[in-house]
Amino acid sequence: MASDFMLLQRYPTVSVPRFRHYEWRGPACTFGYSQKINFVRAHLPAPESFDLCRRPTGGGIVDHRTDWTYALVIPRGHELYDARAALSYRIVHECLAAALVALGQPAEVNQQCVSLNDQGKELVVPSSLDLARPGVCFQRAELYDVVQANRGVKIAGAAQKRNKHGLLFQGSIEKGSLGSIDWDLFSEKFTTGLALALGTIAQPTPWPEWHEDEVIGLTDQYASAEWTESR
């Protein structure tokens, strides 16, 4: 989480998107910036213990034991920086779904949003991301999530944070919702598609040389109880 935020805050002054995929050292769950810690603890999978961290982005609880995790930073000045959150969400997930389809996976972008009426019953309506109520991420597909074609089972979701530096997009793909897949090939197809959609070229880039004290300070912040239990 600290590294994702550093990519947003302190990346060298280059007005191009930056992307990274990473894995987890052990069982871990992250949850949205605005979620209540009591709700999160009540909905963690049992019986395992988890590394638990509050994300700088929104969204719900994400179990990272079997997912493919990535972060995308779109810099200030890019046309998607000023676009509505729903548009950037749709474009990124269209690229993700296309990469899965190219590898034989039945994936598509969800075009409907599930809301609740006054009686607590589900209503399926085309709408905006504003209707989403952060809960447990893969329990229900929201508008423009990636789902299994013709089944509606959620495959991929994401959350965003926009500030004066750019737009941070943190996403997760649930591997258990997919068949056998070459993840290295998927990564290549996904990043190539993203680069085309964002008007750039996918190429490996050296990791930024950040000041060590700043990295340690931000890492300690994200690992602290004060940050995790701040709400």
C-alpha positions in Angstrom: 0.0 0.0 0.0 2.8 2.4 0.8 4.5 1.7 -2.5 1.3 2.3 -4.4 0.8 5.6 -2.7 4.5 6.6 -3.3 4.0 5.9 -7.0 1.1 8.4 -6.9 2.9 11.0 -4.7 6.6 10.9 -5.6 7.0 9.3 -9.1 9.6 11.2 -11.2 8.1 14.1 -13.2 7.0 12.1 -16.3 3.5 12.5 -17.6 2.9 8.9 -18.5 0.8 6.2 -16.7 2.7 3.7 -14.5 1.6 0.1 -13.7 2.8 -2.6 -11.3 1.6 -6.1 -10.4 2.6 -7.6 -7.0 2.0 -10.6 -4.8 1.6 -11.0 -1.1 4.0 -12.5 1.5 1.2 -14.3 3.3 -2.5 -14.3 3.9 -3.7 -10.6 3.6 -6.8 -8.6 3.4 -7.1 -4.9 2.5 -10.2 -2.7 2.9 -11.4 0.7 1.7 -10.3 3.9 3.2 -13.8 4.9 4.5 -14.8 1.5 5.9 -15.3 1.0 9.6 -12.8 -1.3 11.3 -15.5 -3.1 13.3 -17.4 -4.0 10.1 -14.2 -5.2 8.5 -13.2 -7.5 11.4 -16.7 -9.0 11.5 -16.5 -9.9 7.8 -13.0 -11.4 7.6 -12.8 -15.0 6.3 -12.4 -17.5 9.1 -10.4 -19.2 10.7 -7.2 -17.8 9.3 -5.4 -14.7 10.6 -4.5 -12.0 8.1 -2.2 -9.1 7.6 -4.7 -6.4 7.5 -4.3 -2.9 5.9 -6.5 0.0 5.1 -6.1 1.1 1.5 -5.7 4.8 0.4 -8.5 4.1 -2.1 -12.1 3.2 -1.5 -14.0 0.0 -2.2 -14.7 -3.0 0.0 -12.8 -5.8 1.7 -10.5 -7.8 -0.6 -9.1 -11.2 0.3 -5.7 -11.4 -1.4 -5.0 -15.1 -0.8 -5.9 -16.2 -4.3 -6.0 -12.9 -6.3 -3.8 -11.1 -8.9 -3.2 -7.6 -7.5 -2.2 -4.6 -9.5 -1.9 -0.8 -9.2 -2.2 1.8 -12.0 -1.3 5.5 -11.6 -2.7 7.9 -14.2 -0.8 11.3 -13.9 -2.4 14.7 -13.6 -2.8 16.1 -17.1 -3.9 12.9 -18.7 -7.5 13.1 -20.1 -8.7 10.4 -17.7 -7.5 12.3 -14.7 -10.3 14.8 -15.2 -12.9 12.3 -16.3 -15.6 10.9 -14.1 -14.6 7.9 -12.0 -17.0 5.6 -13.9 -15.2 6.3 -17.2 -11.7 5.4 -16.0 -13.2 2.3 -14.2 -14.9 1.2 -17.4 -11.8 1.7 -19.6 -9.4 -0.2 -17.4 -11.8 -3.1 -17.0 -12.6 -3.2 -20.7 -8.8 -3.8 -21.2 -8.7 -6.4 -18.4 -11.8 -8.3 -19.8 -10.3 -8.2 -23.4 -7.0 -9.7 -22.1 -9.0 -12.5 -20.4 -11.1 -13.2 -23.4 -8.0 -13.4 -25.6 -6.8 -16.2 -23.3 -10.1 -18.1 -23.7 -11.8 -16.9 -20.5 -15.5 -16.0 -20.7 -15.3 -12.4 -19.3 -17.2 -9.2 -19.9 -17.7 -5.8 -18.3 -20.8 -5.6 -16.1 -23.3 -3.1 -17.5 -25.7 -3.1 -14.6 -25.6 -1.9 -11.0 -27.5 -3.6 -8.1 -29.0 -1.2 -5.6 -31.5 -1.7 -2.7 -34.9 -0.2 -2.5 -36.6 1.0 0.7 -37.8 -2.5 1.5 -34.2 -3.9 1.2 -34.9 -5.7 -2.0 -32.4 -5.7 -4.9 -33.1 -3.5 -7.9 -31.0 -4.0 -11.0 -30.6 -0.6 -12.7 -28.2 1.1 -15.0 -26.6 3.8 -12.9 -23.3 5.3 -11.7 -20.7 4.0 -9.3 -22.2 6.4 -6.6 -24.7 3.6 -5.8 -22.0 1.2 -4.7 -22.0 0.6 -0.9 -18.5 -0.7 0.1 -18.8 -4.2 1.7 -17.0 -7.4 0.8 -15.6 -6.9 -2.7 -16.3 -10.1 -4.5 -19.8 -10.9 -3.0 -21.6 -8.7 -5.6 -20.8 -7.2 -9.0 -21.1 -3.4 -9.3 -21.3 -1.4 -12.5 -18.3 -1.9 -14.8 -16.8 -4.7 -12.7 -15.5 -7.6 -14.8 -17.8 -10.7 -14.5 -18.1 -14.1 -16.1 -20.1 -13.8 -19.3 -23.7 -14.9 -19.0 -23.3 -15.7 -15.3 -22.6 -12.4 -13.6 -20.1 -13.9 -11.2 -17.5 -11.2 -10.3 -14.0 -11.7 -11.6 -12.3 -8.3 -11.0 -12.9 -5.1 -9.2 -11.0 -2.0 -8.2 -11.0 1.2 -6.3 -9.7 4.7 -7.0 -8.1 7.7 -5.3 -7.7 11.1 -7.1 -5.5 13.9 -5.7 -3.4 16.8 -7.1 -0.7 14.4 -8.3 -2.9 12.0 -10.3 -5.3 9.0 -10.1 -4.4 5.8 -8.2 -6.3 2.7 -9.4 -5.9 -0.4 -7.2 -7.4 -3.6 -8.7 -7.8 -7.3 -7.9 -8.6 -10.3 -10.0 -10.1 -13.4 -8.2 -8.2 -16.3 -9.7 -10.7 -18.8 -8.3 -13.4 -17.4 -10.7 -11.3 -18.4 -13.7 -10.1 -21.5 -15.4 -6.4 -22.4 -16.1 -4.5 -19.3 -17.3 -1.0 -18.2 -18.1 -0.7 -15.2 -15.8 2.6 -14.0 -17.4 0.8 -13.9 -20.8 -2.2 -12.3 -19.3 0.0 -9.6 -17.8 1.5 -8.9 -21.2 -1.8 -8.6 -22.9 -3.4 -6.5 -20.2 -0.6 -4.0 -20.0 -0.3 -3.8 -23.8 -4.1 -3.1 -24.0 -3.9 -0.6 -21.2 -1.1 1.3 -22.9 -3.0 1.5 -26.1 -6.1 2.7 -24.4 -4.1 5.3 -22.4 -2.2 6.6 -25.4 1.3 5.3 -24.5 3.6 2.3 -25.0 4.1 -0.5 -22.4 7.8 -0.8 -21.5 9.7 -1.9 -18.4 10.8 1.1 -16.3 13.4 1.2 -13.4 11.9 1.5 -9.9 12.1 5.1 -8.6 14.9 5.9 -6.2 13.0 7.3 -3.3 14.5 8.7 -0.1 14.8 5.7 2.3 13.5 7.7 5.3 10.4 8.7 3.4 9.7 5.1 2.3 10.2 3.7 5.9 8.0 6.5 7.3 5.1 5.8 5.0 5.5 2.0 5.4 5.3 2.4 9.1 2.2 4.5 8.8 0.4 2.0 6.7 1.4 -0.8 9.1 0.3 1.1 12.2 -2.8 0.4 14.3 -3.6 4.1 14.2 -4.0 3.9 10.4 -5.7 0.5 10.3 -8.2 1.4 13.0 -8.7 5.1 12.2 -12.4 4.6 11.7 
